[in-house]
Amino acid sequence: MFAFLHFLERRFTRPIEVLAYDQQTFIERMETDVEQGRRDTLIAVDERGTMPRYEIADLFESTNKMRRDMVGFIERLYNVTAERQRAATELDVAKQIQMSAVPHDFDSFTERFALDIAGFMRPAREVGGDFYDVFEVGEHGVAFVIGDVSGKGVPAALFMMRAQSLLRQYLLETEDLGTAFTLANRQLCERNDAMLFVTAFACVVDTTTGEVRYANAGHNPPVLKQNGRLSYLTCRPGLVLGAMDVVKYSEGSFTCSPGDGLLLYTDGVSEAADEREQLYGEERLLQTLAALDAAAQTGAAAAGGAPRGSSAQAAVDALAASVDAFAGNAPQADDITMLAFRWSLPIASLTLPAQDEQLDNLFAFLEPLCEGEGRTPKLLAQMMLVCEEIFVNICHYGFPDGQPRLPVDIEVAVDERAGCLHLVFSDQGIAYDPLSHDPKKVDPTDEQRKGGLGILLMRKYMDDLRYTRADGRNILRMTKRFV
């Protein structure tokens, strides 16, 4: 009986106990080896002191095979994990490189050109195809560029870096923005086996005159803030860059005054979707900016200051927050990028009734603004002479046939850095463009709107003159250099 029990213990009970213990220690050894980075875990069951036979021997062999398979799986999992970690590290480095390729510090532009600038870029993946750029062009110009490459991920990021570099190169080398886009497009079409393309919008701001020249290649029209009003810039869309090398692009232009600005953005903003797949939309974008501007103006008025709207950074932050709130828990499907700027010169403003008797108030308003370094009594005399002619002509001839005389708005901004005075006269009289007249043929007896002398004086004493008719208003912008 004892011999039989000893036989059972040696052939069955003891092997099973050894197998159970070895299996437990195997798991512990394997966890320790994985934590310590070793991959030489002993696989075979230690059979010393046992004599497994029959089904027990098969169980030992099955266990050893299972361990070999497990160790092989862990080895493959380790390699895959290591590869993913390497890829994640490389993507993180690529993200840092991409983010460093776009500017973030705009203080120098604010100090030199009185431009309030803000940028925002958030890729949908680790790296993306959106970009923006800001750089100086010439002595008084600043270029703003935004682009959106088709596709996402690494291929789009590589194409984005190439597009950004080419656009910067040609915008610096050529004066016409349409030519710059045409040259960049030809280069992007070459060796474009991946058939990628990029939408882009670029503009150059002349910070002495307020002239903004721009070109568009299939990009979303930017939001223009002009004379306190928000609207989408009306511009030709153009074809995307990188699609056809025979396309020629053209340049457009408009004039902005101190306080005006642009918001450039990619379609990741307007096409952001919520959980019901509804889009954020361009109308909601305008509403968000309008609400922000109204709040800023109300706050400034309550503080006793001149209400000029929100800053570029506030506009970008508010729009990003609005998009995130709208999307909720829906995943970000596309890169989101924005670039905003505002010509942030301090502005003095005055509104006067269209009456000759207000000339003294106009002079009192202008006199302190024409004082300071570089501003001579001669400058003051010239400014008052020109402004008197403009104001009197508006009063006498802007509201014929008994029309009510509506107030005249005057704004003056002093740019100490550039040595310029910027003046804007805005009235709601009949449409009249004084710059459409040839100064050599000006007739002082012009009955539609007299002021031939005023036209001559403006052209003689002012360094830059621009007229626009917008929202039923005559808007005359003038620049006078004093250094």
BELPE-V950839 format. One record per residue. N is the residue number from 1. SS is DSSP state (A for helix, B for strand, O for the rest). Layout:
n & ss
N & SS
N & SS
This chain:
n & ss
1 & O
2 & A
3 & A
4 & A
5 & A
6 & A
7 & A
8 & A
9 & A
10 & A
11 & A
12 & A
13 & A
14 & A
15 & A
16 & A
17 & A
18 & A
19 & A
20 & A
21 & A
22 & A
23 & A
24 & A
25 & A
26 & A
27 & A
28 & A
29 & A
30 & A
31 & A
32 & A
33 & A
34 & A
35 & A
36 & O
37 & O
38 & O
39 & O
40 & O
41 & O
42 & O
43 & O
44 & O
45 & O
46 & O
47 & O
48 & O
49 & O
50 & O
51 & O
52 & O
53 & O
54 & A
55 & A
56 & A
57 & A
58 & A
59 & A
60 & A
61 & A
62 & A
63 & A
64 & A
65 & A
66 & A
67 & A
68 & A
69 & A
70 & A
71 & A
72 & A
73 & A
74 & A
75 & A
76 & A
77 & A
78 & A
79 & A
80 & A
81 & A
82 & A
83 & A
84 & A
85 & A
86 & A
87 & A
88 & A
89 & A
90 & A
91 & A
92 & A
93 & A
94 & A
95 & A
96 & A
97 & A
98 & A
99 & A
100 & A
101 & O
102 & O
103 & O
104 & O
105 & O
106 & O
107 & A
108 & A
109 & A
110 & A
111 & A
112 & A
113 & A
114 & O
115 & B
116 & B
117 & B
118 & B
119 & B
120 & B
121 & B
122 & B
123 & O
124 & O
125 & O
126 & O
127 & O
128 & O
129 & O
130 & B
131 & B
132 & B
133 & B
134 & B
135 & B
136 & B
137 & B
138 & O
139 & O
140 & O
141 & B
142 & B
143 & B
144 & B
145 & B
146 & B
147 & B
148 & B
149 & B
150 & O
151 & O
152 & O
153 & A
154 & A
155 & A
156 & A
157 & A
158 & A
159 & A
160 & A
161 & A
162 & A
163 & A
164 & A
165 & A
166 & A
167 & A
168 & A
169 & A
170 & A
171 & A
172 & A
173 & A
174 & O
175 & O
176 & O
177 & A
178 & A
179 & A
180 & A
181 & A
182 & A
183 & A
184 & A
185 & A
186 & A
187 & A
188 & A
189 & A
190 & O
191 & O
192 & O
193 & O
194 & O
195 & O
196 & O
197 & O
198 & B
199 & B
200 & B
201 & B
202 & B
203 & B
204 & B
205 & B
206 & B
207 & O
208 & O
209 & O
210 & O
211 & B
212 & B
213 & B
214 & B
215 & B
216 & B
217 & B
218 & B
219 & O
220 & O
221 & O
222 & O
223 & B
224 & B
225 & B
226 & B
227 & O
228 & O
229 & B
230 & B
231 & B
232 & B
233 & O
234 & O
235 & O
236 & O
237 & O
238 & O
239 & O
240 & O
241 & B
242 & O
243 & O
244 & O
245 & O
246 & O
247 & O
248 & O
249 & O
250 & O
251 & O
252 & B
253 & B
254 & B
255 & B
256 & O
257 & O
258 & O
259 & O
260 & O
261 & B
262 & B
263 & B
264 & B
265 & B
266 & O
267 & A
268 & A
269 & A
270 & A
271 & O
272 & O
273 & B
274 & O
275 & O
276 & O
277 & O
278 & O
279 & B
280 & O
281 & O
282 & A
283 & A
284 & A
285 & A
286 & A
287 & A
288 & A
289 & A
290 & A
291 & A
292 & A
293 & A
294 & A
295 & A
296 & A
297 & A
298 & A
299 & A
300 & A
301 & A
302 & A
303 & O
304 & O
305 & O
306 & O
307 & O
308 & O
309 & O
310 & O
311 & O
312 & A
313 & A
314 & A
315 & A
316 & A
317 & A
318 & A
319 & A
320 & A
321 & A
322 & A
323 & A
324 & A
325 & A
326 & A
327 & A
328 & O
329 & O
330 & O
331 & O
332 & O
333 & O
334 & O
335 & O
336 & B
337 & B
338 & B
339 & B
340 & B
341 & B
342 & B
343 & B
344 & O
345 & O
346 & O
347 & B
348 & B
349 & B
350 & B
351 & B
352 & B
353 & O
354 & O
355 & O
356 & A
357 & A
358 & A
359 & A
360 & A
361 & A
362 & A
363 & A
364 & A
365 & A
366 & A
367 & A
368 & A
369 & A
370 & O
371 & O
372 & B
373 & O
374 & O
375 & B
376 & O
377 & A
378 & A
379 & A
380 & A
381 & A
382 & A
383 & A
384 & A
385 & A
386 & A
387 & A
388 & A
389 & A
390 & A
391 & A
392 & A
393 & A
394 & A
395 & A
396 & A
397 & A
398 & O
399 & O
400 & O
401 & O
402 & O
403 & O
404 & O
405 & O
406 & O
407 & O
408 & B
409 & B
410 & B
411 & B
412 & B
413 & B
414 & B
415 & B
416 & O
417 & O
418 & O
419 & O
420 & B
421 & B
422 & B
423 & B
424 & B
425 & B
426 & B
427 & B
428 & O
429 & O
430 & O
431 & O
432 & O
433 & O
434 & A
435 & A
436 & A
437 & O
438 & O
439 & A
440 & A
441 & A
442 & O
443 & O
444 & O
445 & O
446 & O
447 & O
448 & O
449 & O
450 & O
451 & O
452 & A
453 & A
454 & A
455 & A
456 & A
457 & A
458 & A
459 & A
460 & A
461 & A
462 & O
463 & O
464 & B
465 & B
466 & B
467 & B
468 & B
469 & B
470 & B
471 & O
472 & O
473 & B
474 & B
475 & B
476 & B
477 & B
478 & B
479 & B
480 & B
481 & B
482 & O
483 & O
